[in-house]
Amino acid sequence: MLNQPIVLSGQPRSGYALTNNIIHKTKLCAGQLNDDSQRQIAQAITRDPSLHLVDVYRSALLSTGYDLNQVIINGEFHSLFGGPKWFDEDGHYYVRKYIGVVGKGDLLINHRIPSLIAHYYDTLHSHEYPQIMLSLAPDAHHIASIRNPLDMMNSANHSINALSSEYIQRNPSLGQETTIRDQIALSKFSDLRLCDGLIQHQKRYWSEFLSVQDQFYQVIWEDLIRFPLETIQKLCDALDIPLNQTQIRAIWHSMDHKNTLLYHLHNFRENKGIVGDWQNNLVNEHVDLFKAAGFDETLAALGYPQLTYFKESEYNDRQQAIAANLRAGMIPSIEDDTLATFAFNKSNIDTSQYDFYRGKWQGNTCIERATFTDSALFEQLVSQSEERIELAYKKCAQTDTWQTGFSQNFIEQLQCTIHSGKPVALWGISYDFERLIDQLPSGMLAAENVALFDQLEAGLMIGSKSIESSNKLPQFEGQVFAVPTQPGAKASMLRFAERQHFDHRLTLN
């Protein structure tokens, strides 16, 4: 019997990704990840490497004369569905990708992809149109992530997006992460046009959300930070997911102030995630912007204190520096020009005040905005993307071709090794792990010689077993079976095993 679908609505920096991840982990612990036949089909379709878009982007760049060594595309955007996603007012499903070129600039490219792909995840989720999310699945559990709008802007100004993260990972000489964040934030807080763009984007969302907020179960970010166990327990109760306190503690421990993405290694701000941190960075000019946008009413409707002005005599050193910049009309530059371009906010800002290149929709693809113009490149990106997306639509229409993703030889070899009593490591959990359970005799994975490993799910409990970090696999003395069926995940795991010198003990499906 399939469980009730879950719909999540929320803005970037509102605890949206955190809430989505908690829902995933609760369903994993409860054995409910594969409770939707459409999810199984969507995941089977996306295992096809011919649907990956990163190859299309690289081909378009190469054919128009770009050096691929200068191209920056974070791994989060390689697949068809990787990147920020949303539904529009007509129920169409979209995904946004970031592409950077060192010395040239960056661009955002949007795709309209089959709505079936939205079922790949545990929730149907969107950054936009909360009213539409209610109508798309009226019988679903409707969840909304909520955070103080002032803290959301504070978080956005300190954030390092996935494109910047990839650039920083490739260029360690840029310095320490904390120093980079502080430099980016000082520049952004000193730029009132940018800050107003962030506020206006929020305003549009809140204006729509507040008219229907009573139809959403609200997960308050501040409650998650201050009372995580109680907040997760209440969410589980609202979703009818039965978990005990041991499982709930393990869920929070596995993600408490940690990065939860695989390729975007700067998604979490170290030593932060502090309630009210906005008071350490915003100044009265920012309060003026919020007041001008009508946030006195918005804050009251969301249950947060009204806007008040700071005593400037009590500004800390950071606020004094920002206030001085604003009075002088000076926006401090970010030392590396490429990082400055890449670090500009991607998904949570109104850019109508900026003179970016803006493309038009051509079929299912659009260059949303770019900091440079290259008609030949843009034409190739659109035309080659269209071919790939048309293929995705065709595959989504052929749902009877779905396969579990596990070869018979893999299953037989795993069973034989478990029966032998030798140590067995299952590496990579989540959806594929549940599908694997369905392919094996009942209780087999509860055997004492079977251990579970995964980087993102480390600390969780599956039955009576705790998931260990993948970093412990080099010390594991036994055969390692890589469970994931996604080609990209398998390739990444093989590279990790080679670097850590245990690939001779690795069995890939």
Steps between C-alpha positions, in 0.01 A plus 500: 500500500648833394540776755350846465722722279694784660520849348761749624498871429765746613752761398878455485663564840170432685598155624355357178786260422532410869130410524515302176799306632327426830198361315733280294675366808176431688368302204831315468492395865135398467562298180264722299726644230361286219134550590413655163500312168563825311813555710635160403436574132656848521812366665530222245474747212761735647749216529543529123827693441370616162276743688781679681519864391861570594616327182275730296639810669860393446431414137342840436788682669765300317335543160492879545867530589510485879776329697330239719777542757357846564140379530350465848197273550441358846408132524159591642403612147623205294180297492176591327332598826788647705455861611229727647156381393150642491151462356336788318136613505416247229656207684807478275825389663825692465865471600773766502872442432805723552790503254813708551793580270814634663586842358168529319209487743212272584151414386183343633319258272148377573331188368139384500529127567244218531293540816544127565863578595370702796404168660868400519508661844314426824304822462354706221678824579521849358655839582213680327121522489383349831136533393573289191662233718173467690302446180747254345444242773196601707499177703869514592673594823586866437814620681658848497843606625494829691779725626531858616533702175782708649700187576427373149662808349790468742548138395474585130771764530736253668422213264738342251303360208585175323681674213722693741556185701632315196730791414633517857559123506709531184693801631610439860729805477190718541534447875297373793126458464418727795712781355334461158151507653578812703632677192194407294260598778663838563467583132135392485388674819662819368295480179143621564390423144593136551341488845179650366495237225513228766220666696275547196539134406395402851208741492348341188509156660367608841216698342372183335577269790331702773162472329514120529733444796232326708497216242867411566663323790777746579851389596658798674877522448554657842314210664719249316814670627383548861277193548605255227375174651160635593462670161592185308265293717211738425580484127502120513161506673362737237625268222386180674856366501556286812851546642638456851719748688819306422433534128411867531817576695701317234333702224592832658849384592562399137427852374540741792695800360651288222520525125247260347593530130743279312666746260413842641748493788426854622125467555538529878657799675735361764423597861182680394135406465434732796154637578503879470841528333352776280541735796878469462505613136198707397497876559223761500519553123401136458214544746381792283489271197291242685263769625461648151407153371225463761670245721347635822181320394684198359696438820188532712312251282789252526520540878830690522569825694437829321779695336698726732802717441841436650675744728789597277718562805469126570606381154768233511815532288337325208195725502717808535696399188179437301344827615815691405497341153135593451558861604796524260315322219783246485450133420815307598626287216556127521868444428457231234295640210379159388381412850326837522300415188423143603401602854214723387170358628345253259158379616363737762527852363300739285750609233272743317735787598797332329605516137548128438449322171156337511396236251157384387350155527573282199309178540588364844817705558584859587818691585350671805783746538870535421777742589631480143354464152597230253223423252681202348548333839148575614357360177697177542408466868131535417492278190707216650309516828173474310606171342584354841180621664285367216666163563407529868136561411502190277651284772248625754224387264645145499444419867464126439879471448581557869755263654623462860853590393668195661649230280434137591873439522538782756218359714639146487855611584373705795291212635791259469737735684252560782439125539876441520515695826773731370471873579275678251463876460197645322601844379235757412157476655173687437274394213728237350546341840124451538480355150784262587311378805210410272734285288647298790353243738337652806738590781819433305638848550455471874783247506784582739761502224318777304590865563346813345695801371395832350643852512179703514297262717774419754360474851151385403348173616365244252324246716750423775804603293674836498631637171872575509681773309647405161831639626534184710490267198880499442537336842218251444640148459262327264318523167332832417184494287402837348121514514408813295379442146541857370797506256633828638494370857675177403774687312555731797521205740752322279721809494479525879589132539798540267628803690460317832653177360215258567369468142633141492236418764219690323214334310295732279156406376 
